[in-house]
Amino acid sequence: SALVCLACNSQFILSALGCICNNTGGVYLSFDSAQCQSCSTIISNCLICSNNISTICSNCSIGYYIANSSQSCLACSGYCLTCETSATLCNSCLPTFSLMSANSCDCNNTANYFYDPSIVGCNLCSSIISKC
């Protein structure tokens, strides 16, 4: 019948509901154009989204977190590589930085590292002062 799909156009995947957009592929069904649209065209840096009445992001690019009731992806800060719920609540850190107990990223002073502005990262004390 015309209502039962056996195959779908390239933008869609076949499901029990018929042809739907592949949300895990970073697209959603645009009600305006009845076509699959990229999540990042509506919400910048959004990888996975859905659209019922409005577009909701469920997964942001690395270096961003979901904010404003899933309506936007905002950048992490404070040397966070990944963060959640706020820009400074880090899950992981940029290279050479360590995740500290307060979910912030800093140089690990107990491992003889210090912040070196010339490399914008952490450096070993012994690289500047011999046997330090």
Phi, psi and omega in degrees: 000166181291343182264350181254116182271138173254335179208162183234159172298163189301332181281348188246162172238153181276130177225178177297337179272357184112208180275122180230161176291147178277089183300328179289345177271009177081026178230161177218166179275117177278120180291334180293317185249356183055035177228162176285133179239152177290136178302321184290346176285332179265313179239110182303133179069019177268130180265319182229131182213172174221161182219103173261284173259321176225164182282129180240127179268136178244354180202122180260165175297159175301135181094004180226157177229157180283128182225173175052056179054044177067023180262353180203159174246120180250152185287141172287158177219186177064036179068019175284136170274315173229149181212168177216147178062339173203161184296334184251005175268088190280143170258329177209164187242162173297158180307143181078348177265155180244146176281121183266172186297335181269021182057035174242163181252132180206169175287140183276093182296329181290342177258021176068035175252153174220160178283124181246106182297338180291334177248359183049053180188190182267145181223150177289138177303321181294345177285341179255315182239119183303134177062021180280000000 
